[in-house]
Amino acid sequence: MPPTLASLVNHSALKLTVRAGEDHLDVPVRWAHVSELADPVPYMEGGELLLITALKLDAEDREAMRRYVRRLVGAGVVGLGFAVGVNYDETPEPLVDACAQEGLPLLEVPRRTPFLAISKAVSAAIAADQYRAVTAGFAAQRELTRQALGAGPEGVLGALAAQVDGWAALYDASGAVVAAAPEWAGRRAARLTAEVERLRERPAPASSVVGGPDHEDRVELHSLGTGRRPRAALAVGTAAALGTAERYAVHSAIALLTLTTERSRSLHAAEQRVGTAVLRMLLAGEPDHARAVAGDLYGALLDAPFRMIVAESASGPAGEHLDELAETVESAAARAGEAVLVVPEGERLVVLAADEGAAVAACTAYAAARETARETERARPEQGRADEDGLVVGLSAPTGPTAASAAYKQAEQALSVARRRGRVFVEHEQLAAGSVLPLLADDAVKAFADGLLRALREHDATGRGDLVASLRAWLSRHGQWDAAAADLGVHRHTLRYRMRRVEEILGRSLDDPDVRMELWLALKATATE
């Protein structure tokens, strides 16, 4: 503990007497300063014990003493030491009354106690406190290091919580709580997710303090990692601001957890290289070799139905959204104890994840959030064009190792549809279970349909017949003349004549099933125009 006025009063060699402010003696003293200036405030920093003899003060003037003491309190002076037997034989009552009124401790200094002795006592106490803090800090560092080597991050958090007499929590790259100490702190830490997210948006290293009347404690947040994006975050909760020894402990924990994070990052890179090899073998139709390479790392993933995810940026090189998606998927899988294979592939990201698992659910939720954000941007024309460099994701149907190549193509097809539709996320099963007609909304398909039917529409515009409607009715009735003619309200010979005109104008035979299919799709593609 730093020196206080009470410790100085109790110092047997100083012989100080308290004349006022007895209730405020527990205030820490940052320094002892001698000044005989009538106004020493400009030279004060706060926390000082000011020592005076009233050489240039009229200590008998009550109004002058009230102004003097009030200014000292405003400057943060924590105590006033008055030497008797120099200019005044006793401490003047106006000074005593002024100090009592303002709550400023007044210590009477006997003539035989030089101010230098008080300054030395304060300096020695400060030095001793700093030495204790440094010693405690080194001891904390040793204990934290021992825990890091033996028990890992959980041990570091436990030791840190004990050192600061509070709690500590570790967050992963997605902002989720990985571990906390003591156990009850997990609930408290989970309520800080929004603050952790804001911290992650700043370049590492970064820190912030959460506290105030709406919080039950004071919490420091620190980002962990050496890259552009923080890999994790540390929260430290205490009842009050940290002291020097506690600060040493926090800094040591940050260093150790950062090293652990970076080591995990290196291991992750090695695992990713193995995952890349496994993926290539699966796509090459070599599931047995892939299973042998996967071993315990990805073997469980290949034993159950999995899904293939292919993601890329909407245009241009892949950006931060791919990094965020990878972190989100990996964190969700880690929390659920699932294996997940994440492989950066050029300007795209390929993910192999368990069907109906946490990783797939996290991917879907992240894509939905991006979809909402994009729609919000598009609804604000004053903010300009929506972010077209955002994420586009395709998800395959559930499959196994022998059909991995087909699943990859399914994910690519879903991604292609998502890009054409301006969507963030499309699942292949949605395409297979739905209709092909929504795919006709593509601009290229519409352009083809317009070109194919243009000559017929130009003919109808002259008033010489209704070839487009007749063609639609005939195709919808599968070439049945009587039924189609009845739908149109014309004789079947009239309909036959119109179909011959369609063939003449288009230069194509309606007996060709490919021609009939193209004409039907063209009519469907232009039906809403």
Salt bridges, closest charged atoms under 4 A:
ASP39 OD2 - ARG71 NH2 2.92
GLU45 OE1 - ARG30 NH2 3.83
GLU63 OE1 - ARG66 NH2 2.60
GLU63 OE2 - ARG67 NH1 3.75
GLU93 OE2 - ARG19 NH2 3.46
ASP97 OD2 - ARG62 NH1 2.55
GLU102 OE2 - ARG70 NE 3.48
GLU108 OE1 - ARG19 NH1 2.90
ASP129 OD1 - ARG132 NH2 3.71
GLU143 OE2 - ARG146 NH2 2.88
ASP172 OD2 - ARG335 NH1 2.99
GLU195 OE2 - ARG198 NH2 3.67
GLU197 OE1 - ARG200 NH1 3.46
GLU216 OE2 - ARG188 NE 3.30
GLU216 OE2 - ARG191 NH2 2.65
ASP217 OD1 - ARG188 NH2 2.82
GLU220 OE2 - ARG218 NH1 2.99
GLU220 OE1 - HIS222 NE2 2.97
GLU220 OE1 - ARG247 NH1 2.80
GLU262 OE1 - ARG265 NH1 3.73
GLU286 OE1 - HIS289 ND1 3.57
ASP303 OD1 - ARG291 NH1 2.52
GLU312 OE1 - ARG348 NH2 3.23
GLU312 OE2 - ARG419 NH2 1.97
ASP323 OD2 - ARG228 NH2 3.57
GLU324 OE2 - ARG229 NH1 3.80
GLU324 OE1 - HIS321 ND1 3.97
GLU327 OE1 - ARG200 NH2 3.00
GLU327 OE1 - ARG229 NH2 3.65
GLU330 OE2 - HIS268 NE2 2.51
ASP355 OD1 - ARG307 NE 2.77
GLU371 OE1 - ARG423 NE 3.60
GLU375 OE2 - ARG378 NH1 3.43
ASP387 OD2 - HIS321 NE2 3.49
ASP387 OD2 - ARG370 NH2 3.55
GLU388 OE2 - ARG378 NH2 3.68
GLU412 OE2 - ARG348 NH1 2.78
GLU427 OE2 - ARG307 NH1 2.79
GLU429 OE1 - ARG307 NH2 2.94
ASP442 OD2 - ARG420 NE 3.29
ASP450 OD1 - ARG457 NH1 3.81
ASP460 OD1 - HIS459 ND1 3.46
ASP482 OD1 - ARG492 NE 3.92
ASP487 OD2 - ARG477 NE 2.66
GLU504 OE1 - ARG501 NH1 2.72
GLU518 OE1 - ARG508 NH2 2.89
